Amino acid sequence: MQKVALLVVLALMALSSFALANPQQLAATPQIAGEKIYQQYCSVCHTSGIANAPKTGSKKDWSPRFNKIDSLITQAGGKITEQARIEHFLPVVEKGLNAMPPKGTCMTCSNNDLKAAIEYMLPKAENSL
């Protein structure tokens, strides 16, 4: 049953990515661009938690991920900031993880586009911590 649900989600994501605007045409400001990219490419899974995607704004879902990232940042001698977290999440988004395909199906997204989408998601989760 989970495999069928995952296949349905991936099919919907693939179909939606063809019909959507190029991310570079979305908006001039990073916050607006991040929100639009999130809504078009990420929200399918991250709103409902399909395939164990961490739900935007969920303390329960994001806490383990923040703990892992924060540990990596401090081990490297860095300071835990939103920007440091974004830089550590970016390779995960680029490569994909578990059921999430690379770039969350936004194959035309640049690193800056992906960072804007991550930045849009993370404050919601951080505010719930």
PyRosetta script that sets phi, psi and omega in degrees:
from pyrosetta import init, pose_from_sequence

init()
pose = pose_from_sequence("MQKVALLVVLALMALSSFALANPQQLAATPQIAGEKIYQQYCSVCHTSGIANAPKTGSKKDWSPRFNKIDSLITQAGGKITEQARIEHFLPVVEKGLNAMPPKGTCMTCSNNDLKAAIEYMLPKAENSL")
pose.set_psi(1, -41.2)
pose.set_omega(1, 179.1)
pose.set_phi(2, -65.1)
pose.set_psi(2, -35.7)
pose.set_omega(2, 179.3)
pose.set_phi(3, -65.6)
pose.set_psi(3, -40.3)
pose.set_omega(3, 179.2)
pose.set_phi(4, -64.7)
pose.set_psi(4, -44.8)
pose.set_omega(4, 179.0)
pose.set_phi(5, -61.6)
pose.set_psi(5, -42.1)
pose.set_omega(5, 179.3)
pose.set_phi(6, -63.5)
pose.set_psi(6, -42.8)
pose.set_omega(6, 178.9)
pose.set_phi(7, -63.8)
pose.set_psi(7, -39.9)
pose.set_omega(7, 177.9)
pose.set_phi(8, -63.4)
pose.set_psi(8, -45.2)
pose.set_omega(8, 179.6)
pose.set_phi(9, -61.4)
pose.set_psi(9, -47.5)
pose.set_omega(9, -179.3)
pose.set_phi(10, -62.7)
pose.set_psi(10, -38.9)
pose.set_omega(10, 178.0)
pose.set_phi(11, -64.8)
pose.set_psi(11, -43.9)
pose.set_omega(11, 178.3)
pose.set_phi(12, -63.4)
pose.set_psi(12, -40.8)
pose.set_omega(12, 178.9)
pose.set_phi(13, -64.2)
pose.set_psi(13, -43.4)
pose.set_omega(13, -179.9)
pose.set_phi(14, -63.4)
pose.set_psi(14, -44.9)
pose.set_omega(14, 179.9)
pose.set_phi(15, -65.2)
pose.set_psi(15, -40.7)
pose.set_omega(15, -178.8)
pose.set_phi(16, -67.8)
pose.set_psi(16, -31.3)
pose.set_omega(16, -177.9)
pose.set_phi(17, -68.9)
pose.set_psi(17, -26.9)
pose.set_omega(17, 179.0)
pose.set_phi(18, -72.8)
pose.set_psi(18, -32.5)
pose.set_omega(18, -174.1)
pose.set_phi(19, -89.7)
pose.set_psi(19, -3.1)
pose.set_omega(19, -172.5)
pose.set_phi(20, -98.5)
pose.set_psi(20, 160.8)
pose.set_omega(20, -179.3)
pose.set_phi(21, -68.1)
pose.set_psi(21, 157.1)
pose.set_omega(21, 173.8)
pose.set_phi(22, -65.9)
pose.set_psi(22, 132.4)
pose.set_omega(22, -176.8)
pose.set_phi(23, -56.4)
pose.set_psi(23, -32.8)
pose.set_omega(23, -179.7)
pose.set_phi(24, -67.1)
pose.set_psi(24, -17.8)
pose.set_omega(24, 179.4)
pose.set_phi(25, -94.7)
pose.set_psi(25, 0.5)
pose.set_omega(25, -172.0)
pose.set_phi(26, -73.5)
pose.set_psi(26, -54.3)
pose.set_omega(26, -174.4)
pose.set_phi(27, -164.4)
pose.set_psi(27, 160.2)
pose.set_omega(27, -178.1)
pose.set_phi(28, -85.3)
pose.set_psi(28, -33.8)
pose.set_omega(28, -176.8)
pose.set_phi(29, -92.8)
pose.set_psi(29, 142.3)
pose.set_omega(29, -179.0)
pose.set_phi(30, -57.3)
pose.set_psi(30, -38.9)
pose.set_omega(30, -177.8)
pose.set_phi(31, -64.8)
pose.set_psi(31, -43.5)
pose.set_omega(31, 178.4)
pose.set_phi(32, -68.2)
pose.set_psi(32, -44.1)
pose.set_omega(32, 178.2)
pose.set_phi(33, -61.1)
pose.set_psi(33, -43.5)
pose.set_omega(33, 179.3)
pose.set_phi(34, -60.6)
pose.set_psi(34, -42.8)
pose.set_omega(34, 179.2)
pose.set_phi(35, -64.9)
pose.set_psi(35, -43.5)
pose.set_omega(35, -178.5)
pose.set_phi(36, -67.6)
pose.set_psi(36, -41.6)
pose.set_omega(36, 177.2)
pose.set_phi(37, -62.6)
pose.set_psi(37, -46.1)
pose.set_omega(37, 177.6)
pose.set_phi(38, -56.5)
pose.set_psi(38, -49.2)
pose.set_omega(38, -177.4)
pose.set_phi(39, -62.3)
pose.set_psi(39, -37.5)
pose.set_omega(39, -175.3)
pose.set_phi(40, -84.0)
pose.set_psi(40, -32.2)
pose.set_omega(40, -172.3)
pose.set_phi(41, -119.4)
pose.set_psi(41, -25.4)
pose.set_omega(41, -170.1)
pose.set_phi(42, -108.8)
pose.set_psi(42, -31.9)
pose.set_omega(42, -170.6)
pose.set_phi(43, -64.8)
pose.set_psi(43, -25.2)
pose.set_omega(43, -179.9)
pose.set_phi(44, -52.7)
pose.set_psi(44, -45.1)
pose.set_omega(44, -178.3)
pose.set_phi(45, -97.2)
pose.set_psi(45, -39.0)
pose.set_omega(45, -171.5)
pose.set_phi(46, -80.5)
pose.set_psi(46, -9.8)
pose.set_omega(46, 173.7)
pose.set_phi(47, -82.3)
pose.set_psi(47, -41.6)
pose.set_omega(47, -175.4)
pose.set_phi(48, -102.0)
pose.set_psi(48, -15.5)
pose.set_omega(48, -178.3)
pose.set_phi(49, 83.2)
pose.set_psi(49, 21.9)
pose.set_omega(49, 178.4)
pose.set_phi(50, -56.4)
pose.set_psi(50, 139.2)
pose.set_omega(50, 177.8)
pose.set_phi(51, 57.0)
pose.set_psi(51, 34.6)
pose.set_omega(51, 178.7)
pose.set_phi(52, 64.9)
pose.set_psi(52, 23.2)
pose.set_omega(52, 174.2)
pose.set_phi(53, -67.2)
pose.set_psi(53, 137.6)
pose.set_omega(53, 177.9)
pose.set_phi(54, -66.3)
pose.set_psi(54, 126.9)
pose.set_omega(54, -178.5)
pose.set_phi(55, -73.6)
pose.set_psi(55, 135.9)
pose.set_omega(55, 177.7)
pose.set_phi(56, -58.6)
pose.set_psi(56, 127.2)
pose.set_omega(56, 177.8)
pose.set_phi(57, 85.8)
pose.set_psi(57, 2.2)
pose.set_omega(57, -177.5)
pose.set_phi(58, -93.7)
pose.set_psi(58, 113.6)
pose.set_omega(58, 177.8)
pose.set_phi(59, -58.0)
pose.set_psi(59, -44.7)
pose.set_omega(59, -177.9)
pose.set_phi(60, -59.9)
pose.set_psi(60, -42.7)
pose.set_omega(60, -177.2)
pose.set_phi(61, -75.1)
pose.set_psi(61, -39.2)
pose.set_omega(61, -173.3)
pose.set_phi(62, -89.7)
pose.set_psi(62, -25.8)
pose.set_omega(62, -176.8)
pose.set_phi(63, -52.8)
pose.set_psi(63, -48.4)
pose.set_omega(63, 179.6)
pose.set_phi(64, -62.4)
pose.set_psi(64, -34.7)
pose.set_omega(64, 179.5)
pose.set_phi(65, -70.2)
pose.set_psi(65, -42.3)
pose.set_omega(65, 177.1)
pose.set_phi(66, -64.0)
pose.set_psi(66, -41.5)
pose.set_omega(66, 179.7)
pose.set_phi(67, -60.0)
pose.set_psi(67, -43.9)
pose.set_omega(67, -180.0)
pose.set_phi(68, -64.8)
pose.set_psi(68, -48.5)
pose.set_omega(68, -179.8)
pose.set_phi(69, -63.7)
pose.set_psi(69, -44.7)
pose.set_omega(69, -179.7)
pose.set_phi(70, -61.6)
pose.set_psi(70, -37.7)
pose.set_omega(70, 177.1)
pose.set_phi(71, -63.4)
pose.set_psi(71, -43.4)
pose.set_omega(71, 178.1)
pose.set_phi(72, -63.3)
pose.set_psi(72, -39.9)
pose.set_omega(72, 179.7)
pose.set_phi(73, -64.2)
pose.set_psi(73, -48.4)
pose.set_omega(73, -178.1)
pose.set_phi(74, -68.9)
pose.set_psi(74, -34.8)
pose.set_omega(74, 176.7)
pose.set_phi(75, -63.0)
pose.set_psi(75, -31.4)
pose.set_omega(75, 178.9)
pose.set_phi(76, -84.3)
pose.set_psi(76, 2.9)
pose.set_omega(76, 178.2)
pose.set_phi(77, 81.7)
pose.set_psi(77, 15.0)
pose.set_omega(77, -178.6)
pose.set_phi(78, -92.9)
pose.set_psi(78, 171.2)
pose.set_omega(78, 177.7)
pose.set_phi(79, -100.1)
pose.set_psi(79, 137.5)
pose.set_omega(79, -179.8)
pose.set_phi(80, -76.7)
pose.set_psi(80, 111.0)
pose.set_omega(80, 176.9)
pose.set_phi(81, -134.9)
pose.set_psi(81, 166.9)
pose.set_omega(81, 176.6)
pose.set_phi(82, -59.4)
pose.set_psi(82, -42.2)
pose.set_omega(82, -178.8)
pose.set_phi(83, -64.5)
pose.set_psi(83, -39.8)
pose.set_omega(83, 178.2)
pose.set_phi(84, -63.8)
pose.set_psi(84, -40.5)
pose.set_omega(84, 177.8)
pose.set_phi(85, -63.7)
pose.set_psi(85, -43.5)
pose.set_omega(85, 179.7)
pose.set_phi(86, -59.8)
pose.set_psi(86, -44.2)
pose.set_omega(86, 179.9)
pose.set_phi(87, -62.3)
pose.set_psi(87, -34.3)
pose.set_omega(87, 178.7)
pose.set_phi(88, -78.9)
pose.set_psi(88, -30.3)
pose.set_omega(88, 177.6)
pose.set_phi(89, -77.4)
pose.set_psi(89, -26.9)
pose.set_omega(89, -174.7)
pose.set_phi(90, -54.9)
pose.set_psi(90, -48.7)
pose.set_omega(90, 179.6)
pose.set_phi(91, -61.6)
pose.set_psi(91, -31.6)
pose.set_omega(91, 177.9)
pose.set_phi(92, -65.5)
pose.set_psi(92, -44.6)
pose.set_omega(92, 180.0)
pose.set_phi(93, -67.2)
pose.set_psi(93, -41.6)
pose.set_omega(93, -179.4)
pose.set_phi(94, -60.4)
pose.set_psi(94, -43.4)
pose.set_omega(94, -176.6)
pose.set_phi(95, -86.2)
pose.set_psi(95, -24.7)
pose.set_omega(95, -172.6)
pose.set_phi(96, 87.8)
pose.set_psi(96, 163.1)
pose.set_omega(96, -179.1)
pose.set_phi(97, -153.9)
pose.set_psi(97, 131.6)
pose.set_omega(97, -178.3)
pose.set_phi(98, 53.2)
pose.set_psi(98, -120.2)
pose.set_omega(98, -177.5)
pose.set_phi(99, -81.0)
pose.set_psi(99, -12.6)
pose.set_omega(99, -179.1)
pose.set_phi(100, -76.5)
pose.set_psi(100, 122.7)
pose.set_omega(100, 178.0)
pose.set_phi(101, -73.7)
pose.set_psi(101, 163.0)
pose.set_omega(101, 177.2)
pose.set_phi(102, -51.6)
pose.set_psi(102, 136.8)
pose.set_omega(102, 178.9)
pose.set_phi(103, 57.1)
pose.set_psi(103, 18.0)
pose.set_omega(103, 179.8)
pose.set_phi(104, 57.1)
pose.set_psi(104, 30.0)
pose.set_omega(104, -178.0)
pose.set_phi(105, 80.4)
pose.set_psi(105, -1.6)
pose.set_omega(105, 179.1)
pose.set_phi(106, -88.5)
pose.set_psi(106, 74.1)
pose.set_omega(106, -174.6)
pose.set_phi(107, -67.7)
pose.set_psi(107, -19.3)
pose.set_omega(107, 177.3)
pose.set_phi(108, -91.4)
pose.set_psi(108, -2.5)
pose.set_omega(108, 179.6)
pose.set_phi(109, -70.6)
pose.set_psi(109, 134.3)
pose.set_omega(109, 172.9)
pose.set_phi(110, -82.0)
pose.set_psi(110, 172.6)
pose.set_omega(110, 175.6)
pose.set_phi(111, -59.4)
pose.set_psi(111, -38.1)
pose.set_omega(111, 178.8)
pose.set_phi(112, -65.8)
pose.set_psi(112, -36.9)
pose.set_omega(112, 176.3)
pose.set_phi(113, -63.1)
pose.set_psi(113, -46.2)
pose.set_omega(113, -179.8)
pose.set_phi(114, -63.3)
pose.set_psi(114, -41.5)
pose.set_omega(114, 178.1)
pose.set_phi(115, -61.7)
pose.set_psi(115, -39.1)
pose.set_omega(115, 178.9)
pose.set_phi(116, -63.6)
pose.set_psi(116, -40.6)
pose.set_omega(116, 178.4)
pose.set_phi(117, -67.2)
pose.set_psi(117, -42.3)
pose.set_omega(117, 177.5)
pose.set_phi(118, -61.8)
pose.set_psi(118, -45.9)
pose.set_omega(118, -179.7)
pose.set_phi(119, -60.3)
pose.set_psi(119, -37.0)
pose.set_omega(119, 177.9)
pose.set_phi(120, -64.4)
pose.set_psi(120, -38.6)
pose.set_omega(120, -178.0)
pose.set_phi(121, -76.9)
pose.set_psi(121, -43.8)
pose.set_omega(121, -171.7)
pose.set_phi(122, -62.9)
pose.set_psi(122, -42.7)
pose.set_omega(122, 179.0)
pose.set_phi(123, -59.2)
pose.set_psi(123, -34.3)
pose.set_omega(123, 178.1)
pose.set_phi(124, -62.4)
pose.set_psi(124, -42.1)
pose.set_omega(124, 179.4)
pose.set_phi(125, -72.0)
pose.set_psi(125, -42.0)
pose.set_omega(125, -179.1)
pose.set_phi(126, -62.4)
pose.set_psi(126, -40.0)
pose.set_omega(126, -180.0)
pose.set_phi(127, -64.3)
pose.set_psi(127, -21.9)
pose.set_omega(127, -179.5)
pose.set_phi(128, -89.7)
pose.set_psi(128, -6.2)
pose.set_omega(128, -179.0)
pose.set_phi(129, -78.8)
pose.dump_pdb("model.pdb")
